[in-house]
Amino acid sequence: MDDDFKINHIISEKTDAYGFGIFMQKLLTGEERFHELWHHSNNKFPSLLSKSIEDGKMNEIMDPKMLENMHEVTDEELHQMEAFFVLSERCIGLRGEVPKMMQVAKELKKFS
């Protein structure tokens, strides 16, 4: 849960965006890998993901099953995944203020 909820016990659109950001990261990494990385990173998992993206190691954090089903990932698909990941970081508050869900939905439409 987001910090505002933990501290104030108030649910808002930003609480929804935070939860959705975590969901987005689970989609990219896969449920099993997400929990494995979170457990082994002393709750520094989001920063670990960010570092992997910055270092150009997107394929190392991606869900191996998803990559296998995609066969070969094109540059365009890789850029879309990176943009999706950056949006997930915004949702969990790692890149400025957490957006409202309506803003997240509008940005997701750009991916289609």
Stockholm file with secondary structure:
# STOCKHOLM 1.0

chainA/1-112         MDDDFKINHIISEKTDAYGFGIFMQKLLTGEERFHELWHHSNNKFPSLLSKSIEDGKMNEIMDPKMLENMHEVTDEELHQMEAFFVLSERCIGLRGEVPKMMQVAKELKKFS
#=GR chainA/1-112 SS CCHHHHHHCCCCHHHHHHHHHHHHHHHHHCHHHHHHHHHHTTTCHHHHHHHHHHTTCHHHHSCHHHHHHHCSCCHHHHHHHHHHHHHHHHHTTSSSSCCCHHHHHHHHHTTC
#=GC SS_cons         CCHHHHHHCCCCHHHHHHHHHHHHHHHHHCHHHHHHHHHHTTTCHHHHHHHHHHTTCHHHHSCHHHHHHHCSCCHHHHHHHHHHHHHHHHHTTSSSSCCCHHHHHHHHHTTC
//
